[in-house]
Amino acid sequence: MNAIPVFLYHAVSDDPPSWLAPFTVSPRTFVEHLDVIAESGLRLVPLRQLVAALLGGPQLPPRSAVLTFDDGYADFASTVAPLLSARGLPATLYVTTGALTTQGPPSCRGPFPSVAMLSWAQVGELDEAGFEIGGHSRTHAQLDTLPRKALREEIGGCKRELEDALGHSLDSFAYPHGYSSSRVRALVGESGWTSAAAIRAASAFSSSRDDPLWFARLMVRADTGRERFRLWTRGEGAPVAPFAEGIRTRGWRAYRRARASAGRPYRALPA
């Protein structure tokens, strides 16, 4: 079972707010990562090729990898997209629709305090430039704690908003915070998404046997050292999906659900 690196980035910035800093890499570090990927012999392919393989289509070429970015920070347009375009590299950007601005320059909005988010116009420009746009819910909610009606709005509403704005169908979803459950994943499929990106065991490789509605990714953080990143490019240093959901994951979900039911939801991000 071959390990397939699906790299997950959030912000790429030299000056993130404190709450986002642990999930941010500097532009210089990001360029170093692109260089390491190239030197390792990995070939970055569009996410749709991985999904097609997971759905029984043509298998990926050996040594393939995928780039993904969550949330929809403004630095994707200002920093990441130019770097990827200059190298001819594909990537998927999962956006939280409730955080996108409607006019003017990027600004702080929605569930992500003190950080500039993309505008709807920028998302359209990135789509036209060839970057795949995916959904990341409407409000970045912890989906596995929501009642069914709210869950439908977060998943299906996000899809409708993006498709109406971009004028074409979208296929790819990512679970906010990486949180999901069998109920959530079933509804993602029912809503018309054909793939959904997860975070398994903090970081894990995908594989040819992975679940297209729960495929694993490697989360790149501020503390991801160069040697760990090099290990990942060699298919080492992390478990390979699929694997069963752990007891700790189930317990953590039960704890967050209990708090939500009691009206004291766990805050995964600052208020």
Disulfide bonds with the S-S distance in Angstrom:
none
